[in-house]
Amino acid sequence: MTNRTLIIGDIHGGYRALIQVLKRAELNTSDKLIFLGDYVDGWSESRQVIDHLMLLEKSNECIFIRGNHDTWCEEWLDSGAAPEQWLHHGGVSTVKSYEGIDVKKKKEHLQFFRNMKNYYIDEQNKLFIHAGYSSMHGPENEVYASNYRWDRTLWEMALVADKHLDRDSKLYPNRLKLFNEIFIGHTPTTNYDVEEPMNAINVWNVDTGAGFTGKLSVLEESSKQFWQSDNVMHLYPNEKGRNK
């Protein structure tokens, strides 16, 4: 099997979906894995997701991008602070999943979160980021680091440009010209009644709503072949995930 780069969308505590979709993709140790963030908050197995990611890091080359939910979880692991906003948006299930964890394991998880990247640019000038960026000079010049994890304007701009502009148009957004391709999560494609990865101009959105009613997706970077789990809510039939 040739070396592949596999891009994994937002997991949101769906450990069973992660195991299922990696099996369907026939994961091999030669595969490079790029995770787009939001590993926690939603389904009941956030801690188990992190445990498995730490195992994958030992067998495969892995890049872990930090999402907004991961930032909340990292701060909670570090300080014990649990903002009401976080708890309301899936944090309760994450806190429950960590019940009974020993101090050593908790420190290992905290370090894992601290090692996550805000974004990653590969040798082919392709950007991997959780949400987006607003700077016309690229994410390295972003004034507000929170945009890496929260920005939706990049994706919304790509959706509009895709309908009206060619790449050689003078109106083509400069932010999109900076990279050959951009891979994001954060905004579920199920918001648009789509359960598969979406493409607009040179932006690929791989968050297919695993935290809600959708599926967890793995996208192969070159061919754009993708694999999906079952709808995650069917893997956790007695839970609501983030559908609360």
PyMOL commands that set and color helices and strands:
alter all, ss='L'
color gray80, all
select helices_A, chain A and resi 15-24+46-59+68-79+84-97+103-114+139-141+147-150+153-164+174-177+189-192+232-235
alter helices_A, ss='H'
color red, helices_A
select strands_A, chain A and resi 5-8+32-35+61-64+119-121+126-129+181-184+198-200+203-205+217-220+226-228
alter strands_A, ss='S'
color yellow, strands_A
deselect
rebuild
show_as cartoon
